[in-house]
Amino acid sequence: MAESDWDTVTVLRKKGPTAAQAKSKQAVTAAQRRGEELETSKKWSAGQNKQHLVTKNTAKLDRETEELHHERVPIEVGKVIQQGRQEKNLTQKDLATKINEKPQVIADYESGKAIPNNQVMGKIERAIGLKLRGRDIGQPLEAKPKKK
């Protein structure tokens, strides 16, 4: 016990500057004052997160060509959905719950704003019992016998 020295301090490691501190303007100027060698390089288009350059504005492109225009549900289909829903005494919310969709989806289909999805259209057809696709839109849905 007599050999232990209470005045000795052991430093295990000394922290250097963090990455942000080493790159700061103050750190660079301090290193220059001390005469240390510095290597600086500027990255080309750094911090802009530009991976692909778009040459034309998409809104402008949409006005020019029909390629970016999505086909919407015809208003006739929306009216058939609305009539079939009302015949079954269902609200938009009830129909949406029945087919496991959001009420806004039904509202969009009825107003003709939705982009047609065959899965959703099939669910609505089965729920209201009317055809929404093909030539005979609005006709009763007939159960087809399954082929084996």
KESE-429821 format. One record per residue (C-alpha): chain; x, y, z. Coordinates in Angstrom, 2 decimals. Layout:
% residues N
<"A"; <X; Y; Z>> ...
***
This chain:
% residues 148
<"A"; <0.00; 0.00; 0.00>> <"A"; <2.91; 2.36; 0.62>> <"A"; <3.92; 2.19; -3.04>> <"A"; <0.67; 3.64; -4.47>> <"A"; <1.11; 7.15; -5.80>> <"A"; <-1.97; 9.33; -5.48>> <"A"; <-0.56; 12.18; -7.56>> <"A"; <-0.22; 10.21; -10.80>> <"A"; <-2.91; 10.78; -13.40>> <"A"; <-3.29; 8.33; -16.27>> <"A"; <-4.93; 9.51; -19.50>> <"A"; <-6.23; 6.61; -21.51>> <"A"; <-7.04; 8.51; -24.69>> <"A"; <-7.26; 12.04; -25.83>> <"A"; <-10.19; 13.07; -27.99>> <"A"; <-9.35; 14.68; -31.28>> <"A"; <-11.64; 17.04; -33.09>> <"A"; <-14.87; 15.55; -34.44>> <"A"; <-15.44; 15.39; -38.18>> <"A"; <-17.67; 18.45; -38.14>> <"A"; <-15.14; 20.40; -36.07>> <"A"; <-12.24; 19.36; -38.31>> <"A"; <-14.08; 20.63; -41.39>> <"A"; <-15.24; 23.90; -39.89>> <"A"; <-13.89; 27.20; -41.17>> <"A"; <-12.32; 27.94; -37.77>> <"A"; <-10.45; 24.63; -37.72>> <"A"; <-9.11; 25.22; -41.23>> <"A"; <-7.88; 28.74; -40.44>> <"A"; <-6.31; 27.54; -37.16>> <"A"; <-4.44; 24.79; -39.01>> <"A"; <-3.25; 27.32; -41.58>> <"A"; <-1.90; 29.57; -38.81>> <"A"; <0.02; 26.66; -37.33>> <"A"; <1.54; 25.97; -40.76>> <"A"; <0.04; 22.51; -41.17>> <"A"; <-0.53; 21.08; -44.61>> <"A"; <-4.15; 21.19; -45.73>> <"A"; <-5.85; 19.45; -48.59>> <"A"; <-9.13; 20.96; -49.65>> <"A"; <-11.33; 19.87; -52.51>> <"A"; <-14.75; 21.01; -53.57>> <"A"; <-17.24; 18.36; -54.55>> <"A"; <-19.07; 18.91; -57.81>> <"A"; <-22.82; 19.57; -57.26>> <"A"; <-22.55; 18.45; -53.65>> <"A"; <-25.59; 18.71; -51.44>> <"A"; <-28.05; 19.08; -54.28>> <"A"; <-29.23; 15.45; -54.35>> <"A"; <-29.65; 15.55; -58.10>> <"A"; <-29.38; 12.12; -59.59>> <"A"; <-31.29; 12.63; -62.81>> <"A"; <-31.72; 15.86; -64.68>> <"A"; <-35.23; 16.50; -65.99>> <"A"; <-35.10; 18.59; -69.10>> <"A"; <-38.77; 19.56; -69.24>> <"A"; <-41.24; 20.44; -66.57>> <"A"; <-43.72; 17.56; -66.14>> <"A"; <-46.71; 19.93; -66.09>> <"A"; <-45.55; 21.42; -69.37>> <"A"; <-44.98; 17.94; -70.78>> <"A"; <-48.45; 16.92; -69.63>> <"A"; <-49.99; 19.81; -71.56>> <"A"; <-47.95; 19.03; -74.68>> <"A"; <-48.45; 15.28; -74.92>> <"A"; <-51.01; 12.78; -73.80>> <"A"; <-48.37; 10.26; -72.70>> <"A"; <-48.42; 11.36; -69.06>> <"A"; <-52.22; 11.60; -68.92>> <"A"; <-53.84; 8.76; -66.94>> <"A"; <-57.17; 7.35; -68.01>> <"A"; <-59.94; 8.10; -65.52>> <"A"; <-63.11; 6.20; -64.68>> <"A"; <-65.90; 7.23; -67.08>> <"A"; <-68.70; 9.26; -65.47>> <"A"; <-71.24; 6.65; -66.66>> <"A"; <-69.49; 4.05; -64.49>> <"A"; <-69.63; 6.45; -61.55>> <"A"; <-73.38; 6.89; -62.01>> <"A"; <-73.88; 3.10; -62.18>> <"A"; <-71.91; 2.69; -58.93>> <"A"; <-74.00; 5.40; -57.27>> <"A"; <-77.33; 3.90; -58.46>> <"A"; <-76.34; 0.37; -57.45>> <"A"; <-75.20; 1.58; -54.05>> <"A"; <-78.45; 3.48; -53.47>> <"A"; <-80.56; 0.46; -54.55>> <"A"; <-78.87; -1.58; -51.81>> <"A"; <-79.38; 1.31; -49.33>> <"A"; <-75.64; 1.71; -48.75>> <"A"; <-73.73; 4.91; -48.05>> <"A"; <-70.31; 5.47; -49.59>> <"A"; <-68.79; 4.62; -46.23>> <"A"; <-70.81; 1.37; -45.96>> <"A"; <-69.78; 0.28; -49.45>> <"A"; <-66.15; 1.14; -48.73>> <"A"; <-66.24; -0.91; -45.53>> <"A"; <-67.85; -3.82; -47.37>> <"A"; <-65.06; -3.95; -49.98>> <"A"; <-62.23; -3.05; -47.55>> <"A"; <-61.37; 0.29; -49.16>> <"A"; <-61.37; 3.88; -47.94>> <"A"; <-64.56; 5.97; -48.39>> <"A"; <-62.57; 8.44; -50.50>> <"A"; <-61.96; 5.67; -53.06>> <"A"; <-65.71; 5.24; -53.55>> <"A"; <-66.19; 9.01; -53.79>> <"A"; <-63.45; 9.23; -56.42>> <"A"; <-64.95; 6.40; -58.48>> <"A"; <-68.42; 7.94; -58.37>> <"A"; <-67.15; 11.39; -59.36>> <"A"; <-64.97; 10.02; -62.17>> <"A"; <-61.69; 11.20; -60.66>> <"A"; <-60.21; 7.77; -59.92>> <"A"; <-57.73; 5.88; -62.06>> <"A"; <-59.45; 2.53; -62.73>> <"A"; <-58.09; -0.46; -60.84>> <"A"; <-59.46; -3.86; -61.90>> <"A"; <-59.28; -5.28; -58.38>> <"A"; <-61.29; -2.41; -56.89>> <"A"; <-63.74; -2.48; -59.82>> <"A"; <-64.27; -6.21; -59.29>> <"A"; <-64.95; -5.70; -55.58>> <"A"; <-67.49; -2.94; -56.31>> <"A"; <-69.15; -5.09; -59.01>> <"A"; <-69.65; -7.97; -56.58>> <"A"; <-70.85; -5.66; -53.81>> <"A"; <-73.52; -3.85; -55.86>> <"A"; <-74.30; -6.72; -58.27>> <"A"; <-73.86; -4.66; -61.45>> <"A"; <-71.27; -4.83; -64.23>> <"A"; <-68.87; -1.89; -64.41>> <"A"; <-66.49; -3.15; -67.12>> <"A"; <-66.92; -4.27; -70.70>> <"A"; <-69.75; -3.57; -73.13>> <"A"; <-72.77; -4.11; -70.90>> <"A"; <-72.08; -1.60; -68.13>> <"A"; <-74.96; -1.38; -65.68>> <"A"; <-76.36; -4.86; -66.41>> <"A"; <-76.88; -7.31; -63.55>> <"A"; <-73.84; -9.36; -62.68>> <"A"; <-74.33; -13.04; -63.50>> <"A"; <-72.49; -15.62; -61.51>> <"A"; <-70.41; -17.63; -63.96>> <"A"; <-70.00; -21.34; -63.24>> <"A"; <-66.38; -22.17; -62.47>> <"A"; <-64.66; -24.41; -64.98>> <"A"; <-62.64; -27.33; -63.65>> 
***
